[in-house]
Each structure stands twice: as structure tokens, then as C-alpha cells.
């Protein structure tokens, strides 16, 4: 069932109610897990009573128009967007098509790749295993007999915390090219001992994929189970993420999935980064990514406790600003990295999130854990422009003057004119 967007204008109150109830039906009908009834009630009950969702601050009609303008760019194929406000899903909509030049329309049911947003799944799983005594953050990869080898035998000194926060001292994206060339991740990890380090281990942030995926080996050794099965049973099922999977077989088995694209042409689905599942193996639709975001906000404490969220979100090492030299990137202060989660300050508000990129797919998720507002996006092209949309959504929520972070000129100007007061449900 397709989910429409919520439009919050006084003259369209009846339409807004219909759309909200459609969103409720989607959210509730796709929740089939019964292992965490308390969390199911927590997520669905407020939406079953839309009068409880009052004082919504984001102008969803303007957002819809803004995304429509974005989708007119030639480098866009398909896009799914979800917004959470007050800790509840308030907007979920698909745009464009699943295949460049054709395919079916993208809907909230369309499955995309998460790419590096998968890293936050790995860190969350590890933190839960640590809480249960199955793993220890201060043990080394050598302790767990991982295939990871580092210069000067540093694999015997670095810890799980260093792996999850990219503090191994390796050059950025070390030997990703070998992974893309078909070599096995285990073989590549053993060869990392031969690289020249960029800093002493534990002292700087240098982003990794192959080395990061040693986490999947460690999880498997500690649990005696496959990494994908541990993620499914520990996180996806308890959170009701019924469309979520790990690996290329999972996305191909989906009834509706977006094909990768570049420059208005379809690409072949690349396998390389699926072979490092902790780094880039997850797939899902946007509604399940919204579930993931609300869980990271603290809305499902029985599954993700406050202690788990604190340990993974806590800033541990300074980083460069994300999103290159874009206007949105320059607006982010105090950029840092926790355990597979980025953090920064925006307009004086602390944000948490991550982004991802593999051939033909991009993803991003950014939220304010205190205000419980955030945006999640999945798209099937190599365009970097959508990474900037969260700045506009959050500005709207915070009541800040409009900034054209998307650099779309005045195409959506009328949509961005603020009404004197916003309607309430």
C-alpha cells in the first residue's frame, strides 16, 4: 500500500487526516514481529490517535514541492524520503522510478541499498553483545582471531572501539580497490600489515571498509552464528523491520527494488561491498529505515537501551566536515565520529547520523536525538545533491530562515514562503 505525504494546511485538514491514516495503516500492517509487543505499541499507538500529533513544525507540502524540484535534475532516478517528528513517522513518500529511463514508480515499499549506513547496524549489534557479555570493547581483533593484520602488529593492541570508530591508523579506504577487483576480504585484511600508517593507531580518524568488516568475523566467532542471522534476530525482527536484509540475494528477492543508475543509465548491481556486510551490506525500504531512526532516537528502549545508544553515539574522535565544501557541510560544527555514527552541531543543535555510497546508490540519515526529529533518504543514483536536503528540513523545524542548501535556485520559492501560522492536527 502506497503512503502519501501529510499535508498540514487548515483548508486541507480532511485530506491530511486521510493521508495520516494511510501512513498509520502502512506502519502498522508491515509490523509483523511479535517478539517485542511493548515496542510495537510504543510505535503504533500515537499514530492510531492522530490528535496526539499536534504542533507539527515542518511544512510537508513545501517539502514535497522541494523534493519535486530536486527530482527534475537529470542526475536523479528514484528517491524515497521519510521524516520523523516528535519521535513518530510523519512523512514517507517515493519519487521517480526504480530503473533509469523506466521501471515502476518508487514508493515507500521500494527497497534500496543502505551502503555505509550499514556500519551503524554493526556497531549497534556489537554494543548489545557487549551489554550481554558476549564481547568486550577493549579486546583486540587478535584476541578474537580476526583476519585483520596491521603494521607493527598493531592488531594485538587496537580494540573493538578503534575498529568501530576508524582509529586503526590506516590510509583512508585502505585497499578498497582490491575489494572491487574481486579479492576476498579476509585476504585483503591479512595484507593490511604492509601499508604505511597515516598516524599511530588510536590517534586519528581514517575511514575504512575492509578493515571495518573485521567486525563481522568477530561477531561470528563470539556468537557461533552467521553475521546476517545475528543482525536479523537481534535487531531487524525485534524492531519490526520486515523489508530489511543483508546481501545481494536479499535485495533481489524483494518484490519492489530500485536498480542502481549513473548518468541516466542502469548499472549492474555490484557485489563487492556486499562481501563486507558489516561495512555496507544492508538493504531495506524507507519505512524500515524510519523505524531504525526512531529506535536510534530512543523510542524502543527494550530493544536499544539508553546505555547502548549512549556508547555508540558518543563522539570519540574529531573528523573533517562531511559533504565536502557544500553550504550544508560548512554549516556543520564540531564534526566527530562515535562508533559508526557521526555527530555534529547545526544551528546550535546536536545531530547524529551517517551517510552511504556505493555504485548507483546513496543514502543518508540525520536526526536530533533531543528533539526526536530527523530525515532518512535512499536513492538509486550517484548524485550528491540530496545529501544537503536535511539542512533545509531541519531549518524548517527549528524555525530558521530558508537557506537554499540544494542550490536549486528559486524553483520552489513559492513553496518556501512561510505561512503566518501552521495548522495543527
C-alpha positions in Angstrom: 0.0 0.0 0.0 1.4 3.3 -1.0 1.8 6.0 1.6 1.1 9.6 0.9 2.6 12.6 2.5 1.0 14.5 5.3 -0.1 18.0 4.4 -0.7 20.3 7.2 -2.8 23.2 6.0 -6.0 24.3 7.6 -8.1 24.2 4.4 -6.9 20.7 3.7 -7.4 19.2 7.2 -9.7 16.4 5.9 -7.1 15.4 3.3 -4.3 15.5 5.9 -6.3 13.1 8.1 -6.8 10.6 5.3 -3.1 10.7 4.4 -2.1 10.3 8.1 -4.4 7.3 8.5 -2.9 5.7 5.3 0.5 6.2 6.9 -0.8 4.5 10.0 -2.0 1.6 8.0 1.3 1.2 6.3 3.3 1.4 9.5 1.0 -1.0 11.4 0.4 -3.6 8.6 4.1 -4.1 7.9 4.8 -4.7 11.6 4.6 -8.5 11.9 7.0 -9.3 14.6 5.6 -10.2 18.0 8.8 -10.6 20.0 8.6 -7.0 21.3 4.9 -6.1 21.8 5.9 -3.1 24.1 7.9 -1.6 21.3 5.1 -2.3 18.8 2.6 -0.4 21.0 5.1 2.4 21.5 5.5 3.0 17.8 1.9 2.5 16.6 -0.3 3.8 19.3 0.4 7.5 18.9 -0.3 7.3 15.2 -3.6 5.5 15.8 -4.6 8.7 17.6 -3.5 11.5 15.2 -4.8 14.2 17.6 -1.7 13.4 19.7 0.5 14.5 16.8 -0.1 18.2 17.3 2.1 21.2 16.8 4.0 19.7 13.9 6.6 22.2 12.8 7.7 21.0 9.4 5.8 22.3 6.3 5.3 19.0 4.5 3.6 20.5 1.4 6.6 22.7 0.9 8.9 19.7 1.5 7.1 17.7 -1.2 7.4 20.6 -3.6 11.1 21.0 -2.8 11.8 17.3 -3.4 9.8 17.5 -6.7 12.2 20.3 -7.8 15.1 18.2 -6.8 13.8 15.2 -8.9 13.8 17.3 -12.0 17.6 17.1 -12.1 19.0 14.8 -14.7 21.3 13.0 -12.2 18.3 11.8 -10.2 16.4 8.5 -10.9 14.5 7.4 -7.8 14.3 8.6 -4.2 12.5 7.6 -1.0 12.2 10.1 1.9 10.9 9.6 5.4 10.6 12.3 8.2 10.2 11.6 11.9 8.9 14.4 14.1 8.1 14.0 17.8 9.6 10.5 17.5 6.9 9.4 15.1 6.8 8.8 11.4 5.1 11.9 9.8 6.1 11.7 6.2 7.0 8.8 3.8 7.0 9.1 0.1 8.7 7.8 -3.1 9.7 9.9 -6.1 10.9 9.0 -9.6 11.4 5.4 -10.9 13.1 2.2 -9.9 15.1 2.0 -13.1 16.8 4.8 -15.1 14.5 5.6 -18.0 11.6 3.4 -16.9 10.7 0.9 -14.3 7.9 1.3 -11.7 7.3 4.4 -9.6 9.3 4.5 -6.4 7.1 4.1 -3.3 7.7 3.7 0.4 7.8 -0.1 -0.3 10.7 0.2 -2.7 13.9 -1.4 -1.3 17.3 0.3 -1.7 20.9 -0.4 -0.5 22.0 1.3 2.7 25.7 1.2 1.8 27.7 2.6 4.7 24.7 3.3 6.8 25.1 -0.4 7.5 28.0 0.4 9.8 25.7 1.7 12.4 23.9 -1.6 12.4 27.2 -3.3 13.1 28.1 -1.0 16.0 24.6 -1.3 17.5 24.8 -5.1 17.3 28.3 -5.1 18.9 27.1 -2.8 21.7 24.2 -5.1 22.5 26.6 -8.1 22.6 28.9 -6.2 24.9 26.0 -5.5 27.2 25.2 -9.2 27.3 28.8 -10.1 28.0 29.3 -11.8 24.6 32.0 -9.3 23.5 34.3 -6.8 25.2 35.0 -3.4 23.6 38.6 -3.3 25.0 39.7 -6.7 23.5 41.8 -6.7 20.3 40.9 -8.2 16.9 43.8 -10.6 17.6 42.0 -11.8 20.8 39.0 -12.8 18.6 41.3 -14.4 16.0 40.2 -12.0 13.2 42.0 -12.0 9.9 42.9 -8.3 10.4 46.6 -7.6 10.3 48.1 -4.1 10.9 51.5 -2.5 10.6 53.8 -3.4 13.5 51.4 -6.0 14.8 49.0 -3.3 16.0 46.1 -5.8 15.6 47.3 -7.0 19.0 46.9 -3.6 20.6 43.9 -1.8 19.0 40.5 -2.6 20.3 36.9 -3.1 19.1 36.4 0.6 19.9 39.2 1.6 17.5 37.8 -0.6 14.7 34.2 0.9 15.1 35.5 4.5 15.2 38.0 4.1 12.3 41.1 4.7 14.5 43.3 2.0 13.1 45.9 4.4 11.6 45.4 3.0 8.1 45.2 5.2 5.0 41.6 6.1 4.1 39.6 3.3 2.5 42.7 1.1 2.6 42.7 -1.4 -0.3 39.1 -0.8 -1.3 40.3 -1.1 -4.9 41.4 -4.7 -4.2 37.9 -5.5 -2.9 36.3 -4.0 -6.0 38.8 -6.1 -8.1 37.4 -9.3 -6.6 39.9 -10.3 -3.9 38.4 -11.8 -0.7 38.0 -9.5 2.3 40.0 -11.9 4.5 42.9 -12.0 2.1 42.9 -8.2 1.9 42.7 -7.8 5.7 45.8 -10.0 6.1 47.7 -7.8 3.6 47.0 -4.5 5.5 50.1 -5.2 7.6 52.1 -4.0 4.6 50.6 -0.5 4.3 52.3 2.7 5.6 50.2 4.1 8.5 49.0 7.7 8.4 49.0 8.0 12.3 49.6 5.9 15.3 46.6 3.6 16.0 44.0 5.1 18.2 45.0 8.7 17.5 43.2 9.8 14.3 40.1 9.1 12.2 40.7 7.4 8.9 37.6 5.8 7.3 37.7 2.1 6.4 35.5 -0.6 4.8 37.5 -3.8 4.5 39.2 -3.4 7.9 35.9 -2.3 9.5 34.3 -5.5 8.3 36.5 -7.5 10.7 33.6 -6.8 13.0 31.5 -9.4 11.1 34.2 -12.0 11.7 34.4 -11.1 15.4 30.6 -11.3 15.8 30.5 -14.7 14.2 33.3 -16.1 16.3 31.8 -14.8 19.5 28.2 -15.9 18.7 28.9 -19.1 16.7 26.3 -17.8 14.2 26.3 -16.0 10.8 26.6 -12.2 11.0 23.4 -11.7 8.9 21.4 -14.1 11.2 22.6 -12.2 14.3 21.6 -8.8 12.8 18.2 -10.3 11.8 17.4 -11.8 15.2 18.9 -9.2 17.4 17.8 -6.0 15.6 15.6 -6.3 12.5 13.0 -8.7 13.8 12.6 -7.0 17.2 12.3 -3.6 15.5 9.7 -4.9 13.0 12.0 -4.1 10.0 10.3 -6.7 7.8 11.9 -5.5 4.5 15.4 -5.4 5.8 18.0 -7.9 4.7 21.8 -8.3 4.3 23.4 -9.2 1.0 22.6 -9.1 -2.8 20.2 -12.1 -2.5 18.1 -10.1 -0.1 17.6 -7.1 -2.3 17.0 -9.3 -5.4 14.3 -11.2 -3.5 12.4 -8.0 -2.7 9.2 -7.6 -4.6 10.0 -3.9 -5.4 13.6 -2.8 -5.5 15.5 0.1 -7.1 18.2 -0.7 -9.6 21.4 1.3 -9.5 22.0 4.0 -12.0 24.5 6.6 -13.2 24.1 9.4 -15.7 20.6 8.2 -16.7 21.6 4.6 -17.4 21.1 1.5 -15.4 24.2 -0.1 -13.8 24.8 -3.7 -12.9 24.3 -4.5 -9.2 27.8 -4.5 -7.8 28.7 -7.4 -5.4 32.0 -6.1 -4.0 30.7 -4.2 -0.9 28.1 -6.8 -0.1 31.1 -9.0 0.7 31.9 -6.7 3.6 28.4 -6.9 5.3 29.3 -5.0 8.5 30.5 -2.1 6.3 27.9 -2.0 3.6 25.6 -5.0 3.4 22.1 -3.8 4.5 19.0 -3.2 2.3 15.5 -2.0 3.2 12.7 0.3 2.3 12.4 3.8 3.7 9.7 2.9 6.2 12.0 0.4 7.9 14.9 2.9 7.8 12.5 5.3 9.6 11.9 2.5 12.2 15.7 2.3 12.6 15.9 6.0 13.0 13.2 6.1 15.7 15.0 3.3 17.5 18.2 5.3 17.4 16.3 8.2 18.9 15.5 6.1 21.9 11.9 5.2 21.1 12.3 1.4 21.5 14.3 1.1 24.8 13.5 -2.6 25.2 15.5 -3.3 22.0 18.0 -0.4 22.2 18.6 0.7 25.7 19.8 4.2 26.6 23.1 2.8 27.6 23.6 1.2 24.2 22.7 4.4 22.4 25.0 6.5 24.6 28.0 4.2 23.9 27.6 4.2 20.1 26.6 7.8 19.6 29.1 9.4 21.9 31.8 11.4 20.0 35.2 9.8 20.3 37.4 11.3 17.6 37.3 14.6 15.6 36.8 14.4 11.8 36.7 16.7 8.8 33.3 18.2 7.9 31.2 15.8 5.8 29.6 16.6 2.5 32.7 18.3 1.1 32.6 22.0 0.6 28.8 22.3 0.2 26.9 25.0 2.0 25.4 22.4 4.3 28.7 20.9 5.1 30.1 24.3 6.1 27.2 24.8 8.4 28.1 21.7 10.5 30.3 22.5 13.5 32.3 20.2 15.8 32.2 17.2 13.4 33.1 14.0 15.2 32.8 10.2 15.0 31.5 7.7 17.6 31.0 4.0 17.0 29.9 4.1 13.3 27.9 7.2 13.9 28.8 10.7 13.0 27.8 13.7 15.1 27.9 17.5 14.6 26.2 20.7 15.7 23.9 22.6 13.4 22.3 25.9 14.3 23.3 25.1 17.9 21.6 21.7 17.9 23.4 18.4 18.3 22.8 16.0 15.5 23.7 12.3 14.9 23.7 10.5 11.6 25.6 8.8 8.8 25.6 8.5 5.0 26.5 5.9 2.5 27.6 5.5 -1.1 28.2 2.5 -3.4 27.9 2.4 -7.2 24.5 3.6 -8.2 23.1 4.1 -4.7 23.3 6.8 -2.0 21.8 7.0 1.5 21.6 9.4 4.4 20.0 9.6 7.9 20.3 12.6 10.2 18.4 13.2 13.4 18.3 15.4 16.5 18.1 12.9 19.4 16.9 15.6 21.9 14.0 16.9 19.7 13.3 13.5 18.2 13.2 14.9 14.7 15.1 13.5 11.7 15.1 12.7 8.0 16.1 9.5 6.2 16.7 9.2 2.5 17.5 6.4 0.0 18.2 7.0 -3.7 19.4 5.0 -6.7 21.9 7.3 -8.4 25.3 8.7 -7.8 24.0 12.3 -7.2 25.4 14.0 -4.1 22.8 16.8 -4.1 20.2 15.1 -1.8 22.8 14.9 1.0 22.0 18.6 1.6 18.2 18.3 2.0 18.4 17.5 5.7 19.7 21.1 6.3 16.5 22.5 4.8 14.2 20.2 6.7 15.9 20.9 10.0 15.9 24.7 9.3 12.2 24.5 8.8 11.7 22.5 12.1 14.0 25.0 14.0 12.2 28.0 12.6 15.3 29.3 10.8 15.2 31.4 7.7 15.3 29.4 4.5 18.7 28.5 3.0 18.9 27.0 -0.5 21.2 24.1 0.6 20.2 22.2 -2.5 21.3 25.0 -4.8 18.2 24.8 -6.9 17.8 28.5 -7.3 14.2 29.9 -7.0 12.3 26.9 -8.5 10.5 26.2 -5.2 10.3 29.8 -3.9 6.5 29.9 -3.5 6.5 26.6 -1.7 9.1 28.0 0.8 7.0 31.1 1.8 6.2 30.5 5.5 2.5 30.8 6.4 1.7 33.1 9.3 0.8 30.0 11.4 0.8 26.3 10.7 -2.3 24.2 11.1 -2.4 21.6 13.8 -3.9 18.1 13.9 
